[in-house]
Amino acid sequence: MTIYIGNLSYEAVEQDIREVFAEYGTVSRVTLPMDHELERIRGFAFVDLATEAEEEHAIQELDGAEWMGRQLRVNKAKPREPRSGGDRRSGGFVRNPL
């Protein structure tokens, strides 16, 4: 199971997230997607803890908590849905190379 953390401060870094979630268990992975055009995080992250019980406890304690000036949204991550073809940056359309 993976936890989704939404409404993150753009100032948050992976180590910050690891430290917060380490209070609830062993952090096995943190994924912090970047917006490469803006050169900052996208405002959300994914965290895996060692056990489902640890993840449930973290969700229960952190959902709605204020951290770094933001009210976090913490819940179970939904499975990633397949994307349609095309270029992501152009809304699904392939740009003309000319």
ChimeraX commands (.cxc) that place a marker at each C-alpha (Angstrom):
marker #1 position 0.00,0.00,0.00 radius 0.5
marker #1 position 1.16,3.51,-0.76 radius 0.5
marker #1 position 0.13,6.68,1.02 radius 0.5
marker #1 position -0.72,9.85,-0.90 radius 0.5
marker #1 position 0.17,13.17,0.75 radius 0.5
marker #1 position -1.48,16.17,-0.82 radius 0.5
marker #1 position -1.34,19.92,-0.24 radius 0.5
marker #1 position 2.39,19.82,0.58 radius 0.5
marker #1 position 4.36,23.01,0.95 radius 0.5
marker #1 position 6.54,23.68,-2.09 radius 0.5
marker #1 position 9.41,24.05,0.38 radius 0.5
marker #1 position 9.19,20.41,1.55 radius 0.5
marker #1 position 12.05,18.08,0.64 radius 0.5
marker #1 position 12.32,14.30,0.80 radius 0.5
marker #1 position 14.21,14.35,4.11 radius 0.5
marker #1 position 11.43,16.44,5.74 radius 0.5
marker #1 position 8.82,13.91,4.67 radius 0.5
marker #1 position 10.96,10.96,5.81 radius 0.5
marker #1 position 11.37,12.51,9.26 radius 0.5
marker #1 position 7.64,13.11,9.72 radius 0.5
marker #1 position 6.62,9.62,8.60 radius 0.5
marker #1 position 9.45,7.91,10.52 radius 0.5
marker #1 position 7.46,8.73,13.67 radius 0.5
marker #1 position 4.89,6.18,12.46 radius 0.5
marker #1 position 7.19,3.42,11.21 radius 0.5
marker #1 position 9.99,2.46,8.88 radius 0.5
marker #1 position 9.87,4.51,5.68 radius 0.5
marker #1 position 10.76,2.27,2.76 radius 0.5
marker #1 position 10.22,4.81,-0.04 radius 0.5
marker #1 position 9.36,8.46,-0.66 radius 0.5
marker #1 position 8.40,9.69,-4.12 radius 0.5
marker #1 position 8.29,13.46,-4.55 radius 0.5
marker #1 position 7.21,14.34,-8.12 radius 0.5
marker #1 position 8.83,17.44,-9.58 radius 0.5
marker #1 position 7.43,20.04,-11.94 radius 0.5
marker #1 position 10.43,20.44,-14.18 radius 0.5
marker #1 position 9.12,23.56,-15.89 radius 0.5
marker #1 position 8.72,25.40,-12.57 radius 0.5
marker #1 position 11.72,23.63,-11.00 radius 0.5
marker #1 position 9.86,22.77,-7.77 radius 0.5
marker #1 position 7.86,19.90,-6.31 radius 0.5
marker #1 position 4.33,19.46,-7.56 radius 0.5
marker #1 position 2.76,19.78,-4.10 radius 0.5
marker #1 position 2.18,16.10,-3.39 radius 0.5
marker #1 position 4.17,12.98,-2.53 radius 0.5
marker #1 position 3.86,9.24,-2.03 radius 0.5
marker #1 position 5.23,7.34,0.97 radius 0.5
marker #1 position 5.55,3.61,1.66 radius 0.5
marker #1 position 5.95,2.40,5.23 radius 0.5
marker #1 position 7.10,-1.09,6.21 radius 0.5
marker #1 position 3.68,-2.40,7.28 radius 0.5
marker #1 position 0.07,-1.67,6.48 radius 0.5
marker #1 position -0.60,-1.04,10.20 radius 0.5
marker #1 position 2.05,1.72,10.21 radius 0.5
marker #1 position 0.52,3.26,7.11 radius 0.5
marker #1 position -2.99,3.20,8.59 radius 0.5
marker #1 position -1.71,4.85,11.77 radius 0.5
marker #1 position 0.09,7.59,9.79 radius 0.5
marker #1 position -3.05,8.27,7.73 radius 0.5
marker #1 position -5.20,8.46,10.85 radius 0.5
marker #1 position -2.82,10.87,12.61 radius 0.5
marker #1 position -1.70,13.10,9.74 radius 0.5
marker #1 position -4.80,13.57,7.56 radius 0.5
marker #1 position -5.88,17.17,8.18 radius 0.5
marker #1 position -2.79,18.01,10.25 radius 0.5
marker #1 position -1.08,21.34,9.65 radius 0.5
marker #1 position 2.54,21.06,8.52 radius 0.5
marker #1 position 4.75,23.79,7.08 radius 0.5
marker #1 position 1.76,26.14,6.95 radius 0.5
marker #1 position -0.48,23.75,5.00 radius 0.5
marker #1 position -3.29,21.38,6.00 radius 0.5
marker #1 position -2.21,17.96,4.72 radius 0.5
marker #1 position -4.44,15.52,2.87 radius 0.5
marker #1 position -3.21,12.03,3.66 radius 0.5
marker #1 position -4.92,8.88,2.38 radius 0.5
marker #1 position -4.37,5.59,0.58 radius 0.5
marker #1 position -3.04,6.18,-2.91 radius 0.5
marker #1 position -5.28,5.07,-5.74 radius 0.5
marker #1 position -3.76,2.81,-8.39 radius 0.5
marker #1 position -2.35,4.72,-11.33 radius 0.5
marker #1 position -4.70,4.72,-14.31 radius 0.5
marker #1 position -3.27,4.05,-17.76 radius 0.5
marker #1 position -2.59,7.17,-19.78 radius 0.5
marker #1 position -3.79,7.77,-23.28 radius 0.5
marker #1 position -1.20,8.08,-26.03 radius 0.5
marker #1 position 0.46,11.28,-27.10 radius 0.5
marker #1 position 2.71,13.82,-25.53 radius 0.5
marker #1 position 1.88,14.64,-21.89 radius 0.5
marker #1 position 2.96,18.24,-22.17 radius 0.5
marker #1 position 0.63,19.00,-25.07 radius 0.5
marker #1 position -2.58,17.64,-23.58 radius 0.5
marker #1 position -2.36,14.31,-25.41 radius 0.5
marker #1 position -1.55,15.71,-28.84 radius 0.5
marker #1 position 1.79,15.16,-30.53 radius 0.5
marker #1 position 3.36,18.46,-31.43 radius 0.5
marker #1 position 4.28,19.18,-34.99 radius 0.5
marker #1 position 8.10,19.02,-35.26 radius 0.5
marker #1 position 8.16,21.98,-37.71 radius 0.5
marker link #1:1,2 radius 0.2
marker link #1:2,3 radius 0.2
marker link #1:3,4 radius 0.2
marker link #1:4,5 radius 0.2
marker link #1:5,6 radius 0.2
marker link #1:6,7 radius 0.2
marker link #1:7,8 radius 0.2
marker link #1:8,9 radius 0.2
marker link #1:9,10 radius 0.2
marker link #1:10,11 radius 0.2
marker link #1:11,12 radius 0.2
marker link #1:12,13 radius 0.2
marker link #1:13,14 radius 0.2
marker link #1:14,15 radius 0.2
marker link #1:15,16 radius 0.2
marker link #1:16,17 radius 0.2
marker link #1:17,18 radius 0.2
marker link #1:18,19 radius 0.2
marker link #1:19,20 radius 0.2
marker link #1:20,21 radius 0.2
marker link #1:21,22 radius 0.2
marker link #1:22,23 radius 0.2
marker link #1:23,24 radius 0.2
marker link #1:24,25 radius 0.2
marker link #1:25,26 radius 0.2
marker link #1:26,27 radius 0.2
marker link #1:27,28 radius 0.2
marker link #1:28,29 radius 0.2
marker link #1:29,30 radius 0.2
marker link #1:30,31 radius 0.2
marker link #1:31,32 radius 0.2
marker link #1:32,33 radius 0.2
marker link #1:33,34 radius 0.2
marker link #1:34,35 radius 0.2
marker link #1:35,36 radius 0.2
marker link #1:36,37 radius 0.2
marker link #1:37,38 radius 0.2
marker link #1:38,39 radius 0.2
marker link #1:39,40 radius 0.2
marker link #1:40,41 radius 0.2
marker link #1:41,42 radius 0.2
marker link #1:42,43 radius 0.2
marker link #1:43,44 radius 0.2
marker link #1:44,45 radius 0.2
marker link #1:45,46 radius 0.2
marker link #1:46,47 radius 0.2
marker link #1:47,48 radius 0.2
marker link #1:48,49 radius 0.2
marker link #1:49,50 radius 0.2
marker link #1:50,51 radius 0.2
marker link #1:51,52 radius 0.2
marker link #1:52,53 radius 0.2
marker link #1:53,54 radius 0.2
marker link #1:54,55 radius 0.2
marker link #1:55,56 radius 0.2
marker link #1:56,57 radius 0.2
marker link #1:57,58 radius 0.2
marker link #1:58,59 radius 0.2
marker link #1:59,60 radius 0.2
marker link #1:60,61 radius 0.2
marker link #1:61,62 radius 0.2
marker link #1:62,63 radius 0.2
marker link #1:63,64 radius 0.2
marker link #1:64,65 radius 0.2
marker link #1:65,66 radius 0.2
marker link #1:66,67 radius 0.2
marker link #1:67,68 radius 0.2
marker link #1:68,69 radius 0.2
marker link #1:69,70 radius 0.2
marker link #1:70,71 radius 0.2
marker link #1:71,72 radius 0.2
marker link #1:72,73 radius 0.2
marker link #1:73,74 radius 0.2
marker link #1:74,75 radius 0.2
marker link #1:75,76 radius 0.2
marker link #1:76,77 radius 0.2
marker link #1:77,78 radius 0.2
marker link #1:78,79 radius 0.2
marker link #1:79,80 radius 0.2
marker link #1:80,81 radius 0.2
marker link #1:81,82 radius 0.2
marker link #1:82,83 radius 0.2
marker link #1:83,84 radius 0.2
marker link #1:84,85 radius 0.2
marker link #1:85,86 radius 0.2
marker link #1:86,87 radius 0.2
marker link #1:87,88 radius 0.2
marker link #1:88,89 radius 0.2
marker link #1:89,90 radius 0.2
marker link #1:90,91 radius 0.2
marker link #1:91,92 radius 0.2
marker link #1:92,93 radius 0.2
marker link #1:93,94 radius 0.2
marker link #1:94,95 radius 0.2
marker link #1:95,96 radius 0.2
marker link #1:96,97 radius 0.2
marker link #1:97,98 radius 0.2
view
